């Protein structure tokens, strides 16, 4: 039952070229930065990543992107990464853009054994009819386009079929965790991390504060350890190393006229 590993290298053991990875976090909030760094240093290539976004330039999944380790992304937001846009537009990266709620449900569905589900989101758009550019050719033409999705009617309204997103591995970050893999997420880090862990055949969690089994209030656990296979305790320096995507501050009082 003790799922704790000694270091990041042990944590990512088994991840090889061509693997599919569900990676938690939103922007660079709640991202498994240490595990991503280990994947980057290991030089694992041709990865297909399921994540809300691809970090920022050189940060988070952006580290893998700049090293050309990612072959394909399934994401809902890509606006903070110039290298992402460059690779996509030049045909170096395949991208499946997915509505954000749909992406979360595709990951959750994979975790609970639902192969596909119907949703209204995307009906009447190219999400349903197909033709969205997944990958461009070098000359700017569309090399790979999204296929049409099955549509069915329920209660007189159209719904389209979305498939689950099972992954070979999941990389997530938790605020607290015990040796059995029970996890607690803090604030916004609870968005995609739990569903990514659920979607992974092997889920690996980096944990800011490791506690002993039984120390967590069962009612406070956000993700039970049944979904988690490996736990990596972080050092104090690793816990403190958190980036800010956009720093916005007020002027100092002495700089405000009249104060």
C-alpha positions in Angstrom: 0.0 0.0 0.0 3.0 2.4 0.4 3.1 4.1 -2.9 5.9 6.6 -2.1 8.9 6.7 -4.5 12.3 8.1 -3.7 12.8 10.5 -6.6 11.4 11.8 -9.9 13.3 9.3 -12.0 11.6 6.4 -10.2 8.3 8.2 -10.4 8.3 8.4 -14.2 9.7 4.9 -14.7 8.0 3.1 -17.7 7.1 6.3 -19.6 8.5 5.7 -23.0 8.4 7.2 -26.5 4.9 7.5 -27.9 3.1 7.4 -24.6 -0.1 9.2 -23.9 -0.1 11.4 -20.8 -2.9 13.3 -19.0 -1.3 16.2 -17.3 -3.1 18.2 -14.6 -3.2 21.9 -13.9 -4.5 25.1 -15.5 -2.2 27.6 -17.0 0.8 27.1 -14.8 -1.3 26.7 -11.6 -1.3 23.3 -10.0 0.9 21.8 -12.7 3.1 18.7 -11.9 6.3 20.7 -12.7 8.8 18.3 -11.1 7.4 15.3 -13.0 7.3 17.3 -16.2 10.9 18.3 -15.6 11.9 14.7 -15.2 10.2 13.7 -18.5 12.0 16.6 -20.2 15.4 15.5 -18.8 14.7 11.9 -19.8 14.3 13.0 -23.4 11.1 11.0 -23.9 9.7 11.8 -27.4 6.6 11.6 -29.6 4.3 12.2 -26.7 0.6 12.7 -26.9 -0.5 15.0 -24.1 -4.0 15.6 -22.7 -4.0 18.9 -20.8 -6.1 22.0 -20.6 -3.2 24.0 -22.1 0.6 23.6 -22.8 2.0 25.8 -20.1 3.8 28.9 -21.2 7.0 29.3 -23.1 9.7 27.2 -21.3 7.5 26.6 -18.3 5.5 23.4 -17.5 4.6 21.5 -20.6 6.3 24.3 -22.5 9.6 22.7 -21.5 8.6 19.5 -23.4 7.3 21.6 -26.3 10.5 23.6 -26.8 12.5 20.3 -26.9 10.2 18.9 -29.6 9.1 16.0 -27.3 5.4 16.5 -28.0 3.8 15.1 -31.1 0.2 15.8 -30.4 -1.9 17.9 -27.9 -5.5 17.6 -26.9 -6.2 20.9 -25.3 -8.9 23.6 -24.8 -6.7 26.7 -24.5 -3.4 27.6 -26.1 -3.2 31.3 -26.0 -0.2 31.8 -23.6 2.5 29.9 -25.6 4.1 31.5 -28.6 6.1 28.3 -29.4 2.9 26.3 -29.3 1.4 28.6 -31.9 4.5 28.5 -34.1 4.8 24.7 -34.1 1.1 24.3 -34.8 0.9 26.7 -37.6 4.1 25.3 -39.2 2.8 21.7 -39.1 5.3 20.5 -36.5 2.6 19.8 -33.9 -0.8 18.2 -34.2 -3.5 19.8 -32.0 -7.1 18.7 -31.2 -8.9 21.7 -29.7 -11.7 20.5 -27.4 -14.2 22.6 -25.4 -13.0 22.9 -21.8 -15.9 21.2 -20.1 -15.9 18.4 -22.7 -12.2 17.8 -22.1 -12.8 17.5 -18.4 -15.6 15.0 -19.0 -13.7 13.0 -21.5 -11.0 12.5 -18.9 -13.5 11.7 -16.1 -15.3 9.3 -18.4 -12.1 7.4 -19.0 -11.6 7.1 -15.2 -15.1 5.6 -14.5 -15.2 3.3 -17.5 -17.5 5.2 -19.8 -16.2 4.9 -23.4 -18.2 7.8 -24.8 -21.0 10.2 -23.9 -23.4 12.6 -25.6 -23.2 16.4 -25.1 -24.8 19.5 -26.5 -21.5 21.4 -26.5 -20.3 21.8 -30.0 -23.5 21.0 -31.8 -24.0 23.1 -34.9 -20.2 23.9 -35.2 -17.2 22.3 -36.8 -16.7 20.4 -33.6 -19.6 18.3 -34.7 -19.3 18.5 -38.5 -15.6 18.1 -38.7 -13.0 19.9 -40.7 -11.1 21.6 -37.9 -7.4 21.7 -38.7 -5.6 19.2 -36.5 -2.3 19.5 -38.3 -1.1 21.8 -41.0 1.2 21.0 -43.9 4.4 23.0 -44.5 2.7 25.0 -47.2 -0.1 26.1 -44.9 -2.7 23.7 -46.2 -4.6 21.4 -43.8 -2.8 18.0 -43.6 -5.1 16.4 -41.0 -8.6 17.6 -40.2 -11.0 16.5 -37.5 -13.6 13.9 -38.5 -17.3 14.4 -38.2 -18.8 13.2 -34.9 -22.0 11.1 -34.6 -25.1 13.1 -33.7 -28.2 11.8 -32.1 -31.4 13.5 -31.0 -32.7 13.4 -27.4 -35.9 15.2 -26.4 -36.0 16.9 -29.8 -32.5 18.4 -29.4 -29.2 17.3 -31.1 -26.3 15.9 -29.1 -22.9 14.9 -30.4 -20.9 11.9 -29.3 -17.6 12.5 -27.5 -15.1 9.7 -26.8 -13.3 9.2 -23.5 -9.6 10.0 -23.2 -7.8 7.1 -21.4 -4.1 7.8 -21.0 -1.1 5.5 -20.4 0.1 7.8 -17.6 -1.2 10.7 -15.6 1.0 13.4 -14.0 -0.7 15.5 -11.3 0.2 17.7 -8.4 -1.5 17.6 -5.0 -1.3 19.9 -1.9 -1.5 17.0 0.5 -1.2 13.2 0.1 -0.6 10.1 2.2 1.4 7.0 1.5 -1.7 5.2 0.2 -2.1 7.8 -2.5 -5.2 9.6 -1.1 -4.9 13.2 -2.3 -6.1 16.7 -1.4 -5.9 19.6 -3.9 -5.8 23.2 -3.0 -8.1 25.7 -4.6 -7.8 26.0 -8.4 -5.4 23.1 -8.5 -8.5 20.9 -8.1 -9.7 21.7 -11.6 -8.0 19.2 -14.0 -5.8 17.3 -11.6 -8.4 14.8 -10.2 -9.8 13.9 -13.6 -6.4 13.5 -15.2 -5.4 11.1 -12.4 -8.6 9.1 -13.0 -7.9 8.9 -16.7 -4.3 7.5 -16.4 -3.7 3.7 -16.4 -0.7 4.6 -14.1 -1.2 7.8 -12.1 1.8 9.6 -10.6 1.3 12.4 -8.1 3.8 14.9 -6.8 2.8 15.9 -3.3 3.7 19.1 -1.5 3.0 17.8 2.0 3.2 14.0 2.6 1.4 12.7 5.6 1.0 9.2 7.1 -1.9 7.0 6.3 -4.9 7.9 8.5 -3.8 11.5 9.0 -6.2 12.8 6.3 -9.9 13.4 7.3 -11.7 11.0 4.9 -14.3 13.7 4.2 -11.5 16.0 3.0 -10.0 13.6 0.5 -10.7 14.8 -3.1 -9.2 11.8 -4.9 -9.0 8.3 -3.3 -5.8 6.4 -3.5 -7.4 3.7 -5.7 -6.7 6.0 -8.6 -3.1 6.8 -7.7 -0.1 4.4 -8.3 2.9 6.5 -7.3 3.5 9.3 -4.8 6.5 11.7 -5.1 7.1 13.9 -2.0 8.5 17.3 -2.9 11.2 19.2 -1.2 10.6 22.6 0.4 12.4 24.2 -2.5 10.3 22.4 -5.1 7.1 23.4 -3.2 8.1 27.0 -3.2 9.0 27.1 -6.9 5.7 28.3 -8.3 5.5 30.6 -11.3 3.0 33.4 -11.8 1.5 33.4 -15.3 0.6 37.1 -15.3 1.7 39.3 -12.5 -0.7 42.2 -11.9 -0.1 44.6 -9.0 -1.4 47.9 -7.7 0.9 50.9 -7.6 2.5 51.5 -4.2 0.5 54.0 -2.1 3.2 56.6 -2.4 2.8 56.4 -6.2 -1.0 57.0 -6.1 -1.9 60.7 -6.5 -3.6 62.0 -3.4 -2.3 59.3 -1.1 
